[in-house]
């Protein structure tokens, strides 16, 4: 099993299950030194002054491969990062990020959906307000 840090729509376990992936051990977390950016989809970028919030889930290698073989996310590449849980435990995770050169366009509907998912999984309200800025 791999510990994957999700920061986009994949934070929604229902969506993952619809994609044939069965996550387990879901826990909220944040990654310091990175910020969220939204184009047509979301990605993380290094940014010393920012933190990004999301959910860590355990997935099988097959599940991860199936999930990231979809055309819409096939350009995402794995990156080893350190996440911090609400209990201040640090955990090594894999985050799939879109290379910044491939971050294009704008997708207000994606941002609106991401706000709903962020609220659903209980991310901090101040962080949700930051996501809402991408909806206008």
TAPE-V818593 format. One record per residue. N is the residue number from 1. RES is the residue in one letter. SS is DSSP state (@ for helix, = for strand, . for the rest). OMEGA is omega in degrees with one decimal (* if undefined). Layout:
n->N res->RES ss->SS omega->OMEGA
n->N res->RES ss->SS omega->OMEGA
This chain:
n->1 res->X ss->. omega->178.8
n->2 res->X ss->= omega->175.3
n->3 res->X ss->= omega->-176.9
n->4 res->X ss->= omega->175.4
n->5 res->X ss->= omega->177.7
n->6 res->X ss->= omega->-178.3
n->7 res->X ss->. omega->-179.4
n->8 res->X ss->. omega->-176.5
n->9 res->X ss->@ omega->178.7
n->10 res->X ss->@ omega->172.8
n->11 res->X ss->@ omega->-177.9
n->12 res->X ss->. omega->-178.9
n->13 res->X ss->@ omega->179.4
n->14 res->X ss->@ omega->178.3
n->15 res->X ss->@ omega->179.0
n->16 res->X ss->@ omega->-179.7
n->17 res->X ss->@ omega->176.0
n->18 res->X ss->@ omega->178.0
n->19 res->X ss->. omega->176.5
n->20 res->X ss->. omega->-179.1
n->21 res->X ss->. omega->-178.5
n->22 res->X ss->. omega->-178.7
n->23 res->X ss->. omega->174.7
n->24 res->X ss->= omega->176.2
n->25 res->X ss->= omega->-179.1
n->26 res->X ss->= omega->176.4
n->27 res->X ss->= omega->176.1
n->28 res->X ss->= omega->177.9
n->29 res->X ss->= omega->173.5
n->30 res->X ss->= omega->174.3
n->31 res->X ss->= omega->179.5
n->32 res->X ss->= omega->178.1
n->33 res->X ss->= omega->177.2
n->34 res->X ss->= omega->176.2
n->35 res->X ss->= omega->178.5
n->36 res->X ss->= omega->172.7
n->37 res->X ss->= omega->-179.4
n->38 res->X ss->= omega->170.7
n->39 res->X ss->. omega->171.9
n->40 res->X ss->. omega->174.9
n->41 res->X ss->. omega->-178.1
n->42 res->X ss->= omega->172.1
n->43 res->X ss->= omega->175.3
n->44 res->X ss->= omega->175.4
n->45 res->X ss->= omega->177.0
n->46 res->X ss->= omega->-179.7
n->47 res->X ss->= omega->-171.9
n->48 res->X ss->= omega->-173.6
n->49 res->X ss->= omega->-174.7
n->50 res->X ss->= omega->170.9
n->51 res->X ss->= omega->176.8
n->52 res->X ss->= omega->-179.6
n->53 res->X ss->= omega->179.3
n->54 res->X ss->= omega->-175.6
n->55 res->X ss->= omega->172.6
n->56 res->X ss->= omega->175.0
n->57 res->X ss->= omega->174.4
n->58 res->X ss->= omega->178.4
n->59 res->X ss->= omega->174.2
n->60 res->X ss->. omega->177.1
n->61 res->X ss->@ omega->178.8
n->62 res->X ss->@ omega->178.8
n->63 res->X ss->@ omega->178.4
n->64 res->X ss->@ omega->-179.8
n->65 res->X ss->@ omega->178.7
n->66 res->X ss->@ omega->-177.2
n->67 res->X ss->@ omega->-175.1
n->68 res->X ss->. omega->173.4
n->69 res->X ss->. omega->177.8
n->70 res->X ss->. omega->-177.3
n->71 res->X ss->@ omega->-174.7
n->72 res->X ss->@ omega->-178.1
n->73 res->X ss->@ omega->-175.7
n->74 res->X ss->. omega->178.7
n->75 res->X ss->. omega->-179.9
n->76 res->X ss->= omega->180.0
n->77 res->X ss->= omega->-178.5
n->78 res->X ss->= omega->177.3
n->79 res->X ss->= omega->177.2
n->80 res->X ss->= omega->-179.3
n->81 res->X ss->= omega->176.2
n->82 res->X ss->= omega->178.6
n->83 res->X ss->= omega->180.0
n->84 res->X ss->= omega->-179.8
n->85 res->X ss->= omega->176.4
n->86 res->X ss->. omega->177.2
n->87 res->X ss->. omega->-177.6
n->88 res->X ss->. omega->172.7
n->89 res->X ss->. omega->177.0
n->90 res->X ss->= omega->-176.8
n->91 res->X ss->= omega->172.7
n->92 res->X ss->= omega->-178.6
n->93 res->X ss->= omega->171.3
n->94 res->X ss->= omega->175.4
n->95 res->X ss->= omega->177.2
n->96 res->X ss->= omega->-174.6
n->97 res->X ss->= omega->176.0
n->98 res->X ss->= omega->176.7
n->99 res->X ss->. omega->-174.4
n->100 res->X ss->@ omega->179.8
n->101 res->X ss->@ omega->179.8
n->102 res->X ss->@ omega->177.9
n->103 res->X ss->. omega->-176.0
n->104 res->X ss->. omega->172.3
n->105 res->X ss->. omega->-179.4
n->106 res->X ss->. omega->-177.6
n->107 res->X ss->. omega->-178.6
n->108 res->X ss->@ omega->179.7
n->109 res->X ss->@ omega->175.7
n->110 res->X ss->@ omega->-179.8
n->111 res->X ss->@ omega->177.8
n->112 res->X ss->@ omega->177.7
n->113 res->X ss->@ omega->179.5
n->114 res->X ss->@ omega->175.8
n->115 res->X ss->@ omega->-180.0
n->116 res->X ss->@ omega->179.5
n->117 res->X ss->@ omega->-179.7
n->118 res->X ss->@ omega->176.8
n->119 res->X ss->@ omega->-177.9
n->120 res->X ss->@ omega->-177.9
n->121 res->X ss->. omega->173.6
n->122 res->X ss->. omega->176.9
n->123 res->X ss->. omega->-177.1
n->124 res->X ss->. omega->-175.9
n->125 res->X ss->@ omega->178.0
n->126 res->X ss->@ omega->178.6
n->127 res->X ss->@ omega->177.4
n->128 res->X ss->@ omega->177.7
n->129 res->X ss->@ omega->176.0
n->130 res->X ss->@ omega->178.1
n->131 res->X ss->@ omega->-178.7
n->132 res->X ss->@ omega->178.7
n->133 res->X ss->@ omega->-179.9
n->134 res->X ss->@ omega->-175.8
n->135 res->X ss->@ omega->-176.7
n->136 res->X ss->. omega->*
